[in-house]
Amino acid sequence: MPRSAQAVNGSGVSQMTQPKPTRERILDAAEQVFAERGYDAASLGDVADRVGIRPQGIYNHYKGKWELWVAVLERLLDPLFETLDTALEGPPTPERGKRGLAAEIALHARNPNLARVVQYATLAGGRQLQLLLERWYRPFFQRALLLTPEKNAIVRKNPALLPWVVTGFHNLVLGYATMAPLTRELLGIDPFAPEAAARQTEFLTELQDMLFRQ
């Protein structure tokens, strides 16, 4: 019996695992299709083919492509912004900053489709971009503006750069995830392998520390 069809209970006895519900399999397939093609180029037929159902079967679980798109974004972005919000909690310290950066990089490693889906939505503009802004990015951005410490060297020198400081590190991490295939070819290492992720965290931590030096 294939390993994927088995589970081991507490007594060490193999048992058949329960198949994923159809709604979850649709969501898995949609995430992959949207990551590969973006919202506009994807179709419910593409998703249905990967699930092994008729396109009409998707309507038993989702009202249409837009609702499915929103569900994919929620599954990918809610954990990301929970991680970012956690990084804002409490007084800023180098160790807290390092933990936050490491957590964000690790999340992208576990969810390689996240950066691709965000990139497609951003470049598409329109209501795709507006959804990203209103549901996730603008509320976080406004909180982060208020909580970014004044002792930040760049902001102290030029307060007008505060928005760029707030978005800069997120863009660096998102760019690292988006360009992972190129980095893999350039460096000959999986960008999300433990060693590479640790190096990227170290680099961003050093950069972050520079901002807060007196």
C-alpha positions in Angstrom: 0.0 0.0 0.0 1.4 3.4 -0.9 2.7 5.4 2.1 0.5 8.3 1.2 -2.5 6.1 1.8 -1.5 5.1 5.3 -1.3 6.6 8.7 0.2 5.2 11.9 -1.9 5.5 15.1 -0.6 5.8 18.6 -0.1 2.0 18.9 2.1 1.9 15.8 -0.6 0.2 13.6 -1.0 1.5 10.1 -4.4 2.8 9.2 -6.0 4.2 6.0 -5.9 8.0 6.0 -9.1 9.9 5.1 -9.0 11.5 1.7 -9.2 15.3 1.7 -12.7 16.8 1.3 -13.5 17.9 -2.3 -13.6 21.5 -1.2 -10.1 21.4 0.1 -8.8 19.5 -3.0 -10.4 22.3 -5.1 -8.6 24.9 -3.0 -5.3 23.1 -3.4 -5.6 22.8 -7.1 -6.8 26.5 -7.5 -3.8 27.7 -5.5 -1.4 25.9 -7.8 -3.2 27.1 -11.0 -3.3 30.7 -9.8 0.4 30.5 -8.9 1.3 29.2 -12.3 -1.0 31.4 -14.4 -2.4 34.2 -12.3 -6.1 34.9 -11.9 -7.0 36.2 -15.4 -5.4 33.3 -17.3 -6.7 30.6 -15.0 -10.0 28.9 -15.6 -12.3 26.7 -13.5 -11.7 24.1 -16.1 -8.0 24.1 -15.3 -8.8 23.6 -11.6 -11.4 20.9 -12.2 -9.0 18.9 -14.4 -6.5 18.8 -11.5 -9.1 17.7 -9.0 -10.6 15.2 -11.4 -14.1 16.6 -11.4 -16.3 18.5 -13.9 -16.1 22.3 -13.8 -19.7 22.4 -12.7 -18.8 20.5 -9.6 -16.8 23.5 -8.3 -20.0 25.4 -8.0 -21.1 23.0 -5.3 -18.4 24.5 -3.1 -17.6 28.0 -4.4 -19.8 30.5 -6.2 -17.3 31.1 -8.9 -13.7 31.9 -9.8 -13.6 35.1 -7.8 -14.7 33.5 -4.6 -12.2 30.7 -5.1 -9.5 33.3 -5.7 -10.4 35.1 -2.4 -10.3 31.7 -0.6 -6.8 31.0 -1.9 -5.6 34.5 -0.9 -7.0 34.1 2.6 -5.3 30.8 3.1 -1.9 32.2 1.9 -2.0 35.7 3.3 -3.7 35.3 6.7 -0.7 33.4 8.1 1.7 35.9 6.5 0.1 38.9 8.2 -0.3 37.1 11.5 3.5 36.6 11.3 4.1 40.3 10.4 1.7 41.5 13.2 3.6 39.3 15.7 6.8 41.0 14.7 5.3 44.3 15.7 4.3 43.3 19.2 6.4 44.5 22.1 9.5 46.8 22.1 11.8 46.4 19.1 15.1 44.5 19.8 17.6 43.0 17.5 16.7 39.5 18.6 13.0 40.2 18.1 13.7 41.5 14.6 15.8 38.5 13.7 13.0 36.1 14.9 10.5 38.0 12.8 12.6 37.9 9.7 13.3 34.2 10.2 9.6 33.4 10.7 8.7 35.3 7.5 11.3 33.5 5.4 10.3 30.1 6.9 6.7 30.8 6.0 7.6 31.5 2.4 9.6 28.3 2.4 6.5 26.3 3.4 4.3 28.2 1.0 6.2 28.8 -2.3 3.0 29.8 -4.1 2.5 32.8 -1.8 5.0 35.1 -3.5 3.8 34.1 -7.0 0.2 34.7 -6.3 0.9 38.1 -4.7 3.1 39.1 -7.6 0.4 38.2 -10.2 -2.3 40.1 -8.2 0.0 43.1 -7.9 0.9 43.3 -11.5 -2.7 42.7 -12.7 -3.9 45.7 -10.8 -7.7 46.4 -10.7 -9.8 44.7 -8.1 -7.1 42.0 -7.5 -4.7 44.6 -6.3 -7.5 46.5 -4.4 -8.4 43.3 -2.5 -4.7 42.9 -1.4 -4.6 46.5 -0.3 -7.9 46.7 1.6 -7.9 43.3 3.2 -4.3 42.9 4.2 -1.7 45.5 3.2 -3.2 48.8 4.1 -4.3 47.9 7.6 -0.9 46.4 8.3 0.9 49.4 6.8 -1.0 51.8 8.9 -0.1 49.9 12.1 3.5 49.5 11.1 3.8 53.3 10.5 2.7 54.0 14.0 5.0 51.3 15.6 8.2 51.8 13.7 10.7 53.2 16.3 11.8 56.7 16.1 15.4 55.7 16.9 15.6 54.2 13.4 18.6 55.9 12.0 17.2 56.5 8.5 13.9 57.9 9.8 15.7 60.1 12.3 17.7 61.6 9.5 14.8 61.9 7.1 11.3 61.3 8.5 9.9 61.3 4.9 11.5 57.9 4.4 9.4 56.2 7.0 7.0 54.5 4.5 10.0 53.2 2.6 11.5 51.7 5.7 8.2 50.0 6.6 7.8 48.5 3.1 11.4 47.9 2.4 12.0 44.7 4.5 8.8 43.1 3.4 9.7 43.7 -0.2 13.2 42.3 0.3 11.7 39.1 1.7 9.0 38.8 -0.9 11.5 39.5 -3.6 13.7 36.8 -2.3 10.8 34.3 -2.5 9.7 35.5 -5.9 13.2 35.2 -7.4 14.0 31.9 -5.7 14.3 30.0 -9.1 16.9 32.6 -10.3 18.8 32.5 -7.0 18.8 28.7 -7.1 20.5 28.8 -10.5 23.0 31.5 -9.5 24.1 30.1 -6.2 23.5 26.4 -6.8 21.5 26.0 -3.7 17.8 25.9 -2.8 17.1 29.4 -1.4 14.8 27.9 1.2 17.2 25.1 2.3 18.1 25.6 6.0 21.6 26.9 5.3 20.4 29.4 2.6 17.4 30.6 4.7 19.8 31.2 7.6 22.1 33.2 5.4 19.3 35.4 4.1 18.1 35.9 7.7 21.6 36.8 8.7 21.9 39.3 5.9 18.6 41.0 6.6 19.4 41.1 10.3 22.7 42.8 9.7 20.9 45.3 7.4 18.2 45.9 10.1 20.8 46.4 12.8 22.5 49.1 10.7 19.2 51.0 10.7 19.1 51.2 14.5 22.7 52.1 15.2 23.2 55.4 16.9 
